[in-house]
Amino acid sequence: MQSSLPNTRIKLAGSLQNNNLSQLAGPVMIFASACGFGLNPLFVQLLAQEGFDTLTTTFYRFAIPGLICIGFLPLARALWPEACRMLLLGMLNGIGAYCYFDALQNVPVSLAILIYYTYPVFCVTIGWLWRKRKPCRNASLAAMLILIAVSLVATPDTLNGVPLTSLLICTIAPLVFAIHIQYLAKPTQQMPATKRIAWSSTGHLFVLVPMMLLSPPDQLLPQSINGLYGLLGISILAAAIPQFMFLFGVSRTAPEQVAIIGASELIIAMLTGTWFMQQTLGQPEVTAMLLICIALMIRTRKELPTPV
């Protein structure tokens, strides 16, 4: 009887340790996915320096993940309408990503990144107009914090020489992202997440392939090892791997933790994007970044999933 007591304690300790590791796995996956998604500005600028235009970069960003997801495309006929809706959302996301990547070349990097993370403002507005859902106090507070953050960086000095059309194009990406969020918060039909990713990825290619055929790129393949690293980075490290890590991590993580950990994506994007362009982050940029992180952490009436 006495000899069995230490064994029982050891088993209990092992069970608790395994449980703690299991609980930690979800947040670690969410953090890793946020770091991956945050590397997009870095790889976009790397590929631009290697001679790739925005359209080709956007195409590779979605083409390789799309090929990886081909095996998830088959589904029951009853889900075909939902698959068509995901195709449409994917097409819109392809256009939004192209606009964002283009803005990174024509707008100051820190400003372009901050504008992209205004998607909660668009999300609140679209939810009000489309879903007839009046914003709660926390959602309105988060939206105001984000607008204040952008105003700190979008000064006359910063905007000097920046075409108005580039700024308007830059807002298309967060607008499309917000539409995606609002639909996924209340989809018409339920569909496994892996199949949503697959059909959305196919939608990206539906719009990007015709664009490339109409405007063939001057450079389609990498001319140096850095170009190859850039293509693998933007398609694998900043796309395919983060998508699946988020997919598996979100089911093991509390919604409020997802929001808090996911805010690290903005920090990674700002630090790596500006570092690569040898731009220093001043007090306005750092303050704006922190304000948006706080806004992303504010819990609203219902936590919304992050599109992938």
C-alpha positions in Angstrom: 0.0 0.0 0.0 2.8 2.4 0.9 4.8 1.6 -2.2 1.8 2.4 -4.5 1.5 5.9 -3.1 4.7 7.3 -4.7 3.7 5.7 -8.0 0.3 7.4 -7.8 1.9 10.7 -7.1 4.3 10.3 -10.1 1.4 9.5 -12.4 -0.5 12.5 -11.2 2.5 14.8 -11.6 3.0 13.4 -15.1 -0.7 13.9 -16.0 -0.6 17.5 -14.8 2.6 18.1 -16.8 1.1 16.7 -20.0 -2.1 18.8 -19.4 0.0 21.9 -19.0 1.9 21.2 -22.2 -1.4 20.6 -24.0 -2.8 23.9 -22.8 0.4 25.7 -23.9 0.4 24.2 -27.4 -2.5 26.2 -28.6 -1.1 29.7 -27.6 2.3 28.8 -29.0 0.7 27.9 -32.3 -1.2 31.1 -32.4 1.9 33.1 -31.6 3.9 31.3 -34.3 1.2 31.9 -36.9 1.1 35.6 -35.9 4.9 35.8 -36.4 4.6 34.1 -39.8 1.8 36.4 -41.1 3.7 39.4 -39.8 6.6 38.6 -42.1 4.7 39.4 -45.3 5.9 43.0 -45.5 9.5 41.8 -45.2 9.3 39.3 -48.0 7.3 41.7 -50.2 10.1 44.2 -50.1 12.8 41.5 -50.5 11.1 40.2 -53.7 10.7 43.8 -54.9 14.4 44.3 -54.6 15.0 41.0 -56.5 13.0 42.4 -59.5 9.6 40.8 -58.9 6.6 43.1 -59.5 3.6 43.3 -57.1 1.4 41.0 -59.1 3.9 38.2 -59.3 4.7 38.5 -55.6 0.9 38.3 -54.8 0.6 35.3 -57.1 3.3 33.3 -55.4 1.9 34.3 -52.0 -1.2 32.3 -52.8 -0.2 29.8 -55.6 1.9 27.4 -53.4 -0.5 27.3 -50.5 -3.3 26.7 -53.0 -1.4 23.7 -54.4 -0.9 22.4 -50.9 -4.7 22.7 -50.2 -5.8 20.9 -53.4 -6.5 17.7 -51.5 -9.1 19.5 -49.3 -11.2 20.7 -52.3 -13.6 17.7 -52.7 -16.8 18.1 -50.7 -20.5 17.1 -50.7 -22.8 18.7 -53.3 -24.8 20.3 -50.5 -21.8 22.5 -49.7 -21.2 23.7 -53.3 -23.1 27.0 -52.7 -20.8 27.7 -49.7 -17.8 26.7 -51.8 -18.8 29.4 -54.3 -19.1 32.0 -51.6 -15.6 31.1 -50.4 -14.4 31.4 -54.0 -15.8 34.9 -54.2 -14.2 35.8 -50.8 -10.9 34.4 -52.0 -11.1 36.5 -55.2 -11.7 39.6 -53.1 -8.9 38.7 -50.8 -6.6 38.3 -53.7 -7.4 41.8 -54.9 -7.0 43.1 -51.3 -3.6 41.4 -50.9 -2.4 42.9 -54.2 -3.4 46.4 -53.1 -1.6 45.9 -49.8 1.6 44.7 -51.3 1.5 47.5 -53.9 1.0 50.1 -51.1 4.1 48.8 -49.4 6.1 50.0 -52.4 4.3 53.4 -52.7 3.4 54.4 -49.2 5.8 54.7 -46.2 6.0 51.2 -44.8 4.9 52.0 -41.3 1.9 53.9 -42.5 0.9 51.1 -45.0 1.1 48.5 -42.2 -0.9 50.7 -39.8 -3.6 51.3 -42.4 -3.9 47.6 -43.0 -4.6 47.0 -39.3 -7.5 49.4 -39.4 -9.6 46.5 -40.4 -11.5 46.4 -37.1 -12.8 49.9 -37.9 -14.2 48.6 -41.2 -15.4 45.5 -39.5 -17.5 47.6 -37.0 -18.9 49.8 -39.8 -19.8 46.8 -42.1 -21.4 45.0 -39.2 -23.5 48.0 -38.5 -24.5 48.5 -42.1 -24.8 44.9 -43.2 -25.6 42.8 -40.2 -27.7 45.7 -38.6 -25.6 45.1 -35.4 -25.1 48.3 -33.5 -21.5 48.6 -32.2 -21.0 47.9 -28.5 -19.1 50.4 -26.4 -15.9 48.3 -26.5 -16.0 48.0 -30.2 -16.5 51.7 -30.7 -13.6 52.4 -28.3 -11.3 50.0 -30.2 -12.2 51.7 -33.5 -11.5 55.2 -32.1 -8.1 54.0 -30.7 -7.1 52.7 -34.1 -8.1 55.9 -35.9 -6.1 58.0 -33.3 -3.1 55.6 -33.9 -3.2 56.2 -37.7 -3.6 59.9 -37.3 -0.3 60.0 -35.3 1.6 58.7 -38.3 -0.5 60.1 -41.2 0.9 63.7 -40.7 1.5 66.2 -43.5 5.2 65.5 -43.4 4.6 61.7 -43.7 2.1 62.1 -46.5 4.2 64.6 -48.5 4.7 63.2 -51.9 2.4 60.2 -51.4 -0.2 60.0 -54.1 -3.8 60.1 -52.9 -4.6 57.1 -55.1 -2.0 55.0 -53.3 -3.6 55.8 -49.9 -7.1 55.0 -51.2 -5.8 51.7 -52.7 -4.2 50.9 -49.4 -7.6 51.0 -47.7 -9.0 48.3 -50.0 -7.1 45.5 -48.1 -8.5 46.2 -44.6 -12.0 46.7 -46.2 -11.9 43.3 -47.9 -10.4 41.7 -44.7 -13.3 43.1 -42.7 -15.9 41.7 -45.2 -14.2 38.3 -44.8 -14.4 38.5 -41.0 -18.0 39.6 -41.0 -19.0 36.7 -43.2 -17.1 34.1 -41.3 -18.6 35.3 -38.1 -22.0 34.1 -39.4 -21.6 32.0 -42.5 -24.6 30.8 -44.5 -23.5 27.2 -44.2 -21.1 25.4 -41.9 -18.0 24.0 -43.6 -14.8 22.4 -42.2 -12.0 25.0 -41.8 -9.6 23.1 -44.0 -12.1 23.2 -46.9 -12.7 26.9 -46.4 -9.0 27.5 -46.7 -8.8 25.4 -49.9 -11.7 27.0 -51.7 -10.6 30.5 -50.6 -7.1 29.8 -51.9 -8.6 28.7 -55.2 -10.5 32.0 -55.3 -7.2 33.9 -55.0 -5.9 32.1 -58.1 -9.1 32.7 -60.0 -8.4 36.4 -60.0 -4.6 36.5 -60.0 -4.0 34.1 -62.9 -6.1 36.1 -65.4 -4.4 39.3 -64.2 -1.0 37.7 -64.9 -2.2 36.6 -68.4 -3.4 40.1 -69.2 -0.2 41.7 -67.9 2.7 39.1 -68.2 5.5 39.9 -65.7 9.0 40.7 -66.8 10.4 38.3 -64.3 8.6 35.1 -63.3 11.4 33.0 -61.8 14.0 34.0 -59.3 17.4 35.1 -60.6 19.3 34.7 -57.4 19.3 32.6 -54.2 17.8 35.6 -52.3 14.9 35.6 -54.8 14.3 31.9 -54.2 14.4 32.4 -50.4 11.9 35.3 -50.8 9.5 33.1 -52.8 9.7 30.3 -50.3 9.4 32.7 -47.4 6.3 34.5 -48.6 4.5 31.3 -49.7 5.6 28.9 -47.0 6.8 30.8 -43.9 4.3 33.7 -44.2 1.3 31.8 -45.7 1.0 28.0 -45.7 2.6 27.2 -42.3 0.9 30.1 -40.4 -2.5 29.2 -41.9 -2.4 25.6 -40.6 -0.8 26.6 -37.3 -3.6 29.1 -36.7 -6.2 26.5 -37.7 -5.0 23.9 -35.2 -4.1 26.4 -32.5 -7.4 28.4 -32.4 -9.4 25.3 -31.3 -7.0 24.9 -28.3 -6.9 28.6 -27.2 -9.4 30.8 -25.5 -10.8 33.6 -27.7 -9.4 36.4 -25.6 -6.0 34.8 -25.7 -6.2 34.6 -29.5 -6.9 38.3 -29.7 -4.1 39.2 -27.3 -1.5 36.9 -28.9 -2.6 37.7 -32.4 -1.8 41.4 -31.8 1.9 40.4 -32.0 1.5 40.1 -35.8 1.4 43.9 -36.0 4.6 44.2 -33.9 6.4 41.7 -36.1 5.2 43.4 -39.3 6.3 46.8 -38.1 9.7 45.7 -36.8 10.7 43.5 -39.7 9.2 45.7 -42.4 10.8 48.9 -41.3 14.1 47.2 -40.4 14.5 45.8 -43.9 13.9 49.3 -45.4 16.3 50.7 -42.9 13.6 53.0 -41.5 13.6 54.0 -37.9 10.5 53.8 -35.7 10.0 57.2 -34.0 7.8 57.9 -31.0 4.6 58.4 -33.2 5.0 55.0 -34.9 5.7 53.2 -31.6 2.8 54.9 -29.9 0.5 54.1 -32.8 1.6 50.5 -32.8 0.9 50.1 -29.1 -2.5 51.8 -29.4 -3.6 49.4 -32.2 -2.3 46.4 -30.2 -4.5 47.6 -27.2 -7.4 48.0 -29.6 -7.0 44.5 -30.9 -7.0 43.1 -27.4 -10.2 44.8 -26.3 -12.9 42.2 -26.0 -16.1 43.0 -27.8 -19.5 41.4 -27.7 -18.3 38.4 -29.5 -14.8 37.4 -30.5 -14.5 37.2 -34.3 -12.3 34.6 -36.0 -9.2 35.7 -37.9 -9.4 34.9 -41.6 -6.6 32.9 -43.0 
